[in-house]
């Protein structure tokens, strides 16, 4: 049964379960409104249009990733989730209620309401999320959500129930036609198809000569429209810089180091090496996102523009660039090898193994890594003024440059090794990046 409700006979048990989950997961001061849960748990009448819609409620992790066909930043949070009447509602965690909102402290406020009619659900791929047991829910309104639970049986129950609900709410599901025979349904749909086909012809005949002329011109224009590739080649459309594979970006820019990375490093070395907490202090997120947008859409980006005067914005954008690489600077295939190398007891052997691994990297990864670590060594040289020692820089850049392809129970241990790898490469920069 998972953590939801799918049968009338267990309504009381599920009510108790929901109540206990609510008190364990959220702060004691927050109480759920149980009247809706009680109504949702009753089996609907078969005469109702939603008579076969399945019901379920429980706690899952969720995030919205696409809003009206526009990608947005993932923000995972725990949510009390209710499926009722073909509508999936994610309720906001009361712990996230801002201080001072005392009037809402005793209620669970809906955060997202998702209409399942016309939606689709599937298991999310690794490029969508590195978490395990993740569902991808897409709506006909152009929104996408990710649902996740560490318990496999819980998320599997959600998948089955939501999938069954979507199928029952699909175009083929017309409760008002229940009493018609299959032949009558098919005949009715055939008549609708014929009516749709006749409709454009009637409209065409009613067009005046001017409208017909415009229509012909538009048709010719669409037939002659250029391909997406040709438009990109002429520079009318640019692919993004952020979130692009490193080798793809370098190939597009005809270089082995992304131009954005070079610009950021030059700017920091010109006016940021002595700034206290450089790379450790975060810049204004809104301005960083604005800089990211500029980098994605303007080829001639000028970081000396007054709006990028705050150096922490530039360093924040550079760290964001590396974090958003689909495959990190240290490729997924090399992650475990670097982790094994840093654990070798003999220091000289450890350096030798790391050096061999670095030299085996693809050219864009090697050249970008060499430039970045050379720059970070310069940052450390100014540690008296910026208070950024080798250890401080390693803590900042370890998880940014190295990460496993999938999360595991060893994440905390890996974070220590990630920092140690960066620390060793900074200390042994001249040895590791000597002539190839």
Buried (B, 14 or more C-beta within 10 A) or exposed (E): BBBBBBEEEEBEEBBEBBBEBBEEBBEEEBBBEEEBBEEBBEEBEEEEBBEBBBBBBBBBBBBBBBBEEEEEEEEEEBBBBBBBBBBBBBBBBBEEBEEEEEEBEEBBEEBBEBBBBEBBBEEBEEEBBEBBBBBBBBBEEEBBBBBBBEEEEBBBBBBBBBBBBBEBBEEEBEEEEEEEEEEEEEEEEEEEEEEEEEEEEEEEEEEEEEEEEEEEEEEEEEEEEEEEEEEBEEEEEEEEBBBBEBBEBBEBBEBBBBBBBBBBBEBBEEBBBEBEBBBBBEBEEEBBBBBBEBBBEEEEBEBEEEEBEBBBBBBBBBBBBBBBBEBBBBBBEBBEBBBEBBEBEEEEEBBBBBBEBBEEBEEBBBBBBBBBBBBBBEBBEBEEEBEBBBBBBBBBBBBBBBBBBEEEEEEEEBBEBBBBBBBBBBBBBEEBBEEE
